[in-house]
């Protein structure tokens, strides 16, 4: 499996450590360097030549927006994902115009970071394999990896109850439902937990909720040894 080399640019030491741990938890990604501001980050991009930069926007000395502009003005071939608390439309538009792969707003969950990195890995592998593309292949690369989760969420949103139990997260509920939907042979609570990056007990709570509302079905599999396993499917 090819490894994606990541440079993490973040001024807060604690956030930098947490984000680094998040990245390293996703198979195929390695943090090769970190930087505490845009000046240091820009220098390290040239020094360590990462495949991907995860960068905050609000930083001292040189912010992420100016750093992005410098990366693009010098035609440095590196992909960038911004991870920031900036949520105003003007800043978002400026960042998107500078060609970031994704824009993650703080605070965020590990699942959100994981999904972005998995999407990026799929995109990167396709770019490495192909020299010439058909229109269909190009459409899949440009549109599908960005839109698939949004489309799935919109479709599942129509099915979900308006009121959720206390402690339930609607985004996590979407992920569980989409994971089961994509599993042709069904999935166990363990499968779901690993697949979307949550604890098994959390996965089981969401699965029980979806089954109760007739959004998924369950089939009990009896093995030769041990307790029976619940297999969930659409």
CORWOWO-V987512 format. One record per backbone hydrogen bond with DSSP energy under -1.0 kcal/mol. CO is the residue of the C=O (numbers start at 1). NH is the residue of the N-H. E is the energy in kcal/mol with one decimal. If there is no record, write none. Layout:
co:CO nh:NH e:E
co:CO nh:NH e:E
//
This chain:
co:4 nh:30 e:-2.5
co:5 nh:51 e:-1.8
co:5 nh:52 e:-2.1
co:6 nh:32 e:-2.3
co:6 nh:33 e:-1.1
co:7 nh:54 e:-2.5
co:8 nh:35 e:-2.3
co:9 nh:56 e:-2.4
co:12 nh:16 e:-2.8
co:13 nh:17 e:-2.0
co:14 nh:18 e:-2.4
co:15 nh:19 e:-3.0
co:16 nh:20 e:-2.0
co:17 nh:21 e:-2.1
co:18 nh:22 e:-2.4
co:19 nh:23 e:-2.5
co:20 nh:24 e:-2.3
co:21 nh:25 e:-1.3
co:23 nh:26 e:-1.3
co:26 nh:29 e:-1.5
co:28 nh:4 e:-3.6
co:30 nh:6 e:-3.0
co:33 nh:8 e:-2.1
co:35 nh:10 e:-2.6
co:37 nh:41 e:-2.6
co:38 nh:42 e:-2.9
co:39 nh:43 e:-1.9
co:40 nh:44 e:-2.3
co:41 nh:45 e:-1.9
co:42 nh:46 e:-1.3
co:43 nh:47 e:-1.5
co:44 nh:48 e:-3.1
co:45 nh:49 e:-1.3
co:51 nh:79 e:-1.8
co:52 nh:7 e:-2.5
co:53 nh:81 e:-3.0
co:54 nh:9 e:-3.2
co:55 nh:83 e:-2.2
co:57 nh:59 e:-1.1
co:57 nh:64 e:-2.6
co:60 nh:62 e:-3.0
co:62 nh:38 e:-2.0
co:63 nh:67 e:-1.9
co:64 nh:68 e:-2.6
co:65 nh:69 e:-2.0
co:66 nh:70 e:-2.1
co:67 nh:71 e:-2.3
co:68 nh:72 e:-2.3
co:69 nh:73 e:-2.7
co:70 nh:74 e:-1.6
co:71 nh:76 e:-2.3
co:72 nh:75 e:-1.4
co:76 nh:78 e:-1.8
co:79 nh:53 e:-2.6
co:80 nh:101 e:-3.1
co:81 nh:55 e:-2.4
co:82 nh:104 e:-3.2
co:84 nh:106 e:-2.1
co:88 nh:92 e:-2.3
co:89 nh:93 e:-2.7
co:90 nh:94 e:-2.0
co:91 nh:95 e:-2.4
co:92 nh:96 e:-2.6
co:93 nh:97 e:-2.3
co:96 nh:99 e:-1.7
co:102 nh:82 e:-2.0
co:104 nh:84 e:-2.4
co:109 nh:113 e:-1.8
co:110 nh:114 e:-3.3
co:111 nh:115 e:-2.5
co:112 nh:116 e:-1.8
co:113 nh:117 e:-2.4
co:114 nh:118 e:-2.7
co:115 nh:119 e:-2.4
co:116 nh:120 e:-2.5
co:117 nh:121 e:-2.6
co:118 nh:122 e:-2.2
co:119 nh:123 e:-2.3
co:120 nh:124 e:-3.1
co:121 nh:125 e:-2.6
co:122 nh:126 e:-1.8
co:123 nh:127 e:-1.9
co:124 nh:128 e:-1.7
co:125 nh:129 e:-1.4
co:126 nh:130 e:-1.4
co:134 nh:138 e:-2.4
co:135 nh:139 e:-2.6
co:136 nh:140 e:-2.0
co:137 nh:141 e:-2.1
co:138 nh:142 e:-2.7
co:139 nh:143 e:-2.7
co:143 nh:147 e:-2.5
co:144 nh:148 e:-2.6
co:147 nh:151 e:-2.9
co:148 nh:152 e:-2.5
co:149 nh:153 e:-2.4
co:150 nh:154 e:-2.3
co:151 nh:155 e:-2.4
co:152 nh:156 e:-2.6
co:153 nh:157 e:-2.2
co:154 nh:158 e:-1.0
co:156 nh:159 e:-1.2
co:156 nh:160 e:-1.4
co:165 nh:168 e:-2.0
co:169 nh:173 e:-2.2
co:170 nh:174 e:-2.2
co:171 nh:175 e:-2.1
co:172 nh:176 e:-2.4
co:173 nh:177 e:-2.4
co:174 nh:178 e:-3.0
co:175 nh:179 e:-2.4
co:176 nh:180 e:-2.4
co:177 nh:181 e:-2.3
co:178 nh:182 e:-1.9
co:183 nh:186 e:-1.6
co:187 nh:232 e:-3.1
co:188 nh:192 e:-2.3
co:189 nh:193 e:-2.5
co:190 nh:194 e:-2.3
co:191 nh:195 e:-2.7
co:192 nh:196 e:-2.3
co:193 nh:197 e:-1.1
co:193 nh:198 e:-2.0
co:199 nh:203 e:-2.4
co:200 nh:204 e:-2.6
co:201 nh:205 e:-1.8
co:202 nh:206 e:-2.1
co:203 nh:207 e:-2.4
co:204 nh:208 e:-2.6
co:205 nh:209 e:-2.0
co:206 nh:210 e:-2.4
co:207 nh:211 e:-2.5
co:208 nh:212 e:-2.3
co:209 nh:213 e:-1.4
co:210 nh:215 e:-2.9
co:211 nh:214 e:-1.9
co:217 nh:233 e:-2.1
co:219 nh:231 e:-2.9
co:221 nh:229 e:-2.7
co:229 nh:221 e:-3.3
co:231 nh:219 e:-2.5
co:232 nh:187 e:-2.3
co:233 nh:217 e:-3.6
//
